[in-house]
Amino acid sequence: MKRRGTEKLWWDYIARVHGECRSIINEDCSKRAHKHLKLNWQTTIDCYEASFSSQTNRERETVKNQMIENEIALWLDIGA
């Protein structure tokens, strides 16, 4: 669930995770970035959980992450 004004937090998080963890981005790395940036881990998990088209069988090809799908569509529309 995207909240207005959180875009900078997203980019701060991405910079921290990639800067600290490089290519090994896992739950521990993400939690450290959350702690450093004073972000609420449970809020992020709740948002992540709500972003799927189905709350079960997420590994199935037909289950989509709506946030990612929206970002892909935006990227395709603007040709970035």
C-alpha positions in Angstrom: 0.0 0.0 0.0 1.8 3.1 -1.3 1.5 6.2 0.8 2.1 9.7 -0.7 5.4 11.1 0.2 7.2 7.8 0.8 9.1 7.7 -2.5 12.3 9.2 -0.8 12.1 6.5 1.9 12.0 3.9 -0.8 15.1 5.2 -2.6 16.9 5.7 0.8 16.2 2.1 1.5 17.3 0.9 -1.9 20.6 2.9 -1.6 21.2 1.5 1.9 20.5 -2.1 1.0 22.6 -2.1 -2.2 25.4 -0.1 -0.6 25.7 -2.4 2.5 24.7 -5.8 1.1 25.7 -5.5 -2.5 24.2 -8.4 -4.4 23.3 -10.5 -1.3 20.0 -8.9 -0.4 18.1 -11.0 2.1 15.8 -10.6 5.0 18.7 -9.9 7.5 20.1 -7.2 5.2 16.6 -5.7 4.7 16.0 -5.6 8.5 19.3 -3.9 9.1 18.4 -1.2 6.5 15.0 -0.8 8.2 16.7 -0.3 11.5 19.2 2.2 10.2 16.5 4.2 8.4 14.1 3.9 11.4 11.5 2.2 9.2 8.8 -0.1 10.6 9.5 -3.7 9.5 6.0 -4.9 10.2 4.5 -2.1 8.1 6.7 -3.1 5.2 5.7 -6.8 5.6 2.0 -5.9 5.7 2.4 -3.9 2.5 4.3 -6.7 0.8 1.7 -9.3 1.9 -1.2 -7.1 0.6 0.5 -6.6 -2.8 -0.2 -10.1 -4.2 -3.2 -11.0 -6.3 -3.7 -14.1 -4.2 -2.8 -14.6 -0.6 -2.1 -18.3 -1.2 0.0 -20.3 -3.6 2.2 -17.3 -4.4 4.8 -19.4 -6.1 2.3 -20.1 -8.9 2.9 -18.3 -12.1 -0.6 -16.9 -12.2 -0.1 -15.0 -8.9 1.1 -11.5 -9.5 2.5 -8.8 -7.3 0.3 -5.9 -8.2 2.9 -3.2 -7.1 5.5 -4.7 -9.4 3.0 -5.1 -12.2 2.0 -1.4 -11.9 5.7 -0.3 -11.9 6.3 -2.4 -15.1 3.3 -0.9 -16.8 4.4 2.6 -15.9 7.9 1.9 -17.1 6.6 0.6 -20.4 4.2 3.6 -20.8 6.9 6.3 -20.3 9.6 4.3 -22.1 12.2 4.6 -19.4 
